[in-house]
Amino acid sequence: MKIPGLHSQAAAEPAPAESAGAAPQALSEDRRGEIREAVIAQIRTCYDPEIPINIYDLGLIYEVRVEPNGFAYVQMTLTSPACPSVYQLPGEVEDKTRGVAGVTDCRVELVWQPPWTKEMMSEAARLQLGLD
């Protein structure tokens, strides 16, 4: 099933965003790290509607990367391919990522490999759900 706005795991690696006109100055490694942490903070405000824990601590976010030009790439999964949030959560992650200062553009890729397991949850999330 193709979901508008989402990229399959077979898609090519994201190309850096290009802009017309003068090339912007590349972000320093420190600034990219700050932006990455801000993106993660925003992702932590996204919750799976069926589990009262944010999707970052649930282990649904596999990668957050910020390129020197401010392009943010987020790779994520869901608890299962049949998850009813397949139409909601990736779009919410994209919207929140785009809203972070310093992000020039972004791409959220929904993948199914490796499959999500409870072991991917943070220790705090497992404790909150009584799994430890």
N, C-alpha and C positions, 0 to 999 in steps of 0.2 A: 504494500500500500504506500503510495507516495503522499507525503504530507506537505502542503504548500509552505514554503519558507524554510524547510528543513533539508539538510544535506545527508545523503546516505554515507555509510562508512566507506563505500567504494569511491567516493568523490576524491578528487585530487587535493593535495595539501593547499590551504588557502594562499592565494597570491597577495602580496602586500598591496594595500590600497594605493592607488595613484591619483594624484591631483593635477589639475591643469595649472600652469603657472610655475612660479619658483618652487623648488624642492624645499620642503620643510626641514628644519634641523632635526637630526636623529636624536631620539630620547636617550639619555644616559641610562646605564644599567640600573643605577639607583632609582631613577625616576620610573623606569619600567617596573621595577619591583614595587614601588609605591602604588602605581596604577593597578598592578596585579592584586595587591592586597585590598585595594578599594573595590575591585571587581568581586573578589571573594566575599568581602563584607556585604556587598549588595546581594550576591547569590544567597548568602545566609539569611536573607529576609524572605526567601521563597520556601514555601512549605508544601509538602505532599499533602493533598487534602484528606487522605485517609490515615496518615501517620503524623502525629503532632511534633515532628522534628524537621528542622530545615534540611533541604536537599543536599547541602554540602556535608553536613555531619552524617547524613544517611549514607554517604559514599557514592552518590549519584554523579558527582562531578569527577571526571577522570583527569582532566587537564585544563589549566588556565594559563595562557601564554600571551604576552604583550610584545609585539614586534617593535623595532626601533622607530617606526613611523606612527605608532599609536594604535595599530590594528590589533584587536583582541580576538583570540581564538579560544573557544570553550568547547571541550568535548565532554559529553554527558551521556548517561543512560537513564533508564527508568527501572523500577523494580521488576517489571516483566513487559514483554512486547504487548500484552493485553491490557496494560495499565490504562485506565480511563483518562489519565492526565496527559496522554501523548499529544493532545492538541493544545494544552494549556501551558505546561511547565517549560518546554523549550522556548516558546514565545516570550514568556515572562522573564526567563534568563536573558534572552536577547535584549529585551526592552531595558532591563536593569543594567546590563553591561553597557549598552549604548549611552546610558545616562551618567556614566562615570566620567568625571573631568579628566581629560587627557586621552580618552578613547576616541579615535578618529572614525573607526568603523569596526564592525565585528562580524563574526560568524559563529553560530552555534551548530555543532555537529552532533546528531543523535546516533549513537552506536549501540550495538547489542553484544559486542565482544570486547573484553570478557564479560560474561553474564554477571549481573549484580548478585551478590550474596550478602547475607547478614554480617559476615566477617568484614565487609568493607566499611561498616559503620564505625564512627569514632567510639572510643571507650565511653565517653559521656552519653552518647546516644543509646548505646547498648544498656547502660545503667538506667537511663531514663525509661526505657521499655522493659526493664527487668530481665534482660537477657544474660547478664553476668552474675 
